[in-house]
Amino acid sequence: MTERKSAEQATPLLEWLVGGAGALLFCAMLAVLAMNATSDPSSPPSVVVAVERVASVSGGYVVEFVARNEGDTTAAMVEISGEAGGETRTATLDYLPPHSTRRGGLFFARDPRGSGLTLRAEGYQDP
């Protein structure tokens, strides 16, 4: 009888393998979280702005843009400005995580395409 009981109570090999894989995954997750908590971001936000398209809208034109954060830290309240033909327009992006993109638009009264359109990021806040 005791041999039968001990054979039934033995943990199957598959259960050991699954338990070991789960423990390894848990330890790896803790290591990544500890590294992120103790490391200093290596580069500040680096925002690059590019024109996606210019479209005619009621009352003027809209310049649709994409802003890309190539830095390793998040930028908040990112001010984007556009200038064309003596008109200056601004837009604010609430939140721009590292290595991500956000889209927006600037409205102009006159067609900005032939007026030396320039877009740039003016500043940001730390979130």
C-alpha positions in Angstrom: 0.0 0.0 0.0 2.7 2.5 0.8 4.3 2.0 -2.6 1.1 2.8 -4.3 0.5 6.0 -2.2 4.0 7.4 -2.8 3.7 6.8 -6.6 0.3 8.6 -6.6 1.7 11.5 -4.6 4.8 12.0 -6.8 4.7 15.3 -8.7 4.7 14.7 -12.5 7.6 15.9 -14.5 5.5 18.3 -16.6 4.3 20.1 -13.5 7.9 20.6 -12.4 8.8 22.0 -15.8 5.9 24.4 -15.9 6.6 25.5 -12.3 10.3 26.1 -13.2 9.4 28.1 -16.3 7.1 30.3 -14.3 9.7 30.9 -11.6 12.3 31.9 -14.3 9.8 34.2 -15.9 9.0 35.8 -12.5 12.7 36.3 -11.7 13.3 37.9 -15.2 10.4 40.3 -14.7 11.8 41.3 -11.3 15.2 41.9 -12.8 13.9 44.1 -15.5 11.8 46.1 -13.1 14.8 46.6 -10.8 17.0 47.7 -13.7 14.4 50.2 -14.8 13.9 51.6 -11.3 17.6 52.1 -10.6 18.8 53.3 -14.1 19.0 56.9 -15.1 17.5 57.7 -18.5 20.3 58.1 -21.0 19.0 60.9 -23.1 16.4 63.7 -22.7 13.4 64.0 -25.0 14.4 64.7 -28.6 11.4 65.8 -30.6 11.5 65.8 -34.4 8.6 67.3 -36.3 7.7 66.6 -39.9 4.9 67.7 -42.2 2.6 64.8 -43.3 0.3 66.9 -45.6 -1.2 70.2 -46.3 -5.0 70.2 -46.9 -7.5 72.9 -47.8 -10.2 73.3 -45.2 -13.1 75.7 -44.6 -11.6 79.1 -43.9 -8.0 78.2 -44.8 -5.5 75.4 -44.7 -4.3 72.8 -42.2 -0.8 71.5 -41.9 -0.9 68.0 -40.5 2.3 67.0 -38.8 3.8 64.1 -37.0 6.0 64.6 -33.9 8.5 61.8 -33.0 10.3 61.6 -29.7 13.6 59.9 -30.4 14.9 60.4 -26.8 14.7 58.0 -23.9 12.4 60.0 -21.6 8.9 61.3 -21.8 8.0 64.8 -22.8 4.7 66.5 -21.6 3.1 69.7 -22.9 5.2 69.7 -26.1 4.8 73.0 -27.9 5.0 72.7 -31.7 5.2 75.9 -33.8 4.8 76.4 -37.5 5.7 79.5 -39.5 4.8 80.3 -43.1 4.3 83.6 -44.9 4.4 85.8 -41.8 1.9 83.6 -39.9 2.9 81.7 -36.8 0.7 79.0 -35.3 1.2 76.7 -32.3 -0.1 73.4 -31.1 0.4 71.5 -27.8 0.9 67.8 -27.5 -0.1 66.7 -24.0 2.1 63.6 -23.8 4.9 62.2 -26.0 6.4 59.0 -24.6 9.9 57.9 -25.6 10.3 56.4 -29.1 6.7 57.2 -30.0 4.8 59.5 -32.4 1.8 61.8 -32.1 0.0 63.6 -34.8 -1.6 67.1 -34.9 -2.4 70.0 -37.1 -1.8 73.8 -37.5 -4.4 76.0 -39.2 -3.3 78.8 -41.5 -5.3 81.5 -43.3 -3.2 81.4 -46.4 -1.7 78.4 -48.3 1.6 77.7 -46.5 3.1 75.5 -49.2 4.8 78.2 -51.2 5.7 80.4 -48.2 8.8 78.6 -46.7 6.8 76.5 -44.2 8.9 75.5 -41.1 7.9 73.4 -38.2 9.7 72.8 -34.9 9.4 71.8 -31.3 9.7 74.8 -29.0 9.8 73.1 -25.6 8.4 70.6 -23.2 7.8 69.9 -19.5 8.9 66.9 -17.5 5.7 64.8 -16.7 
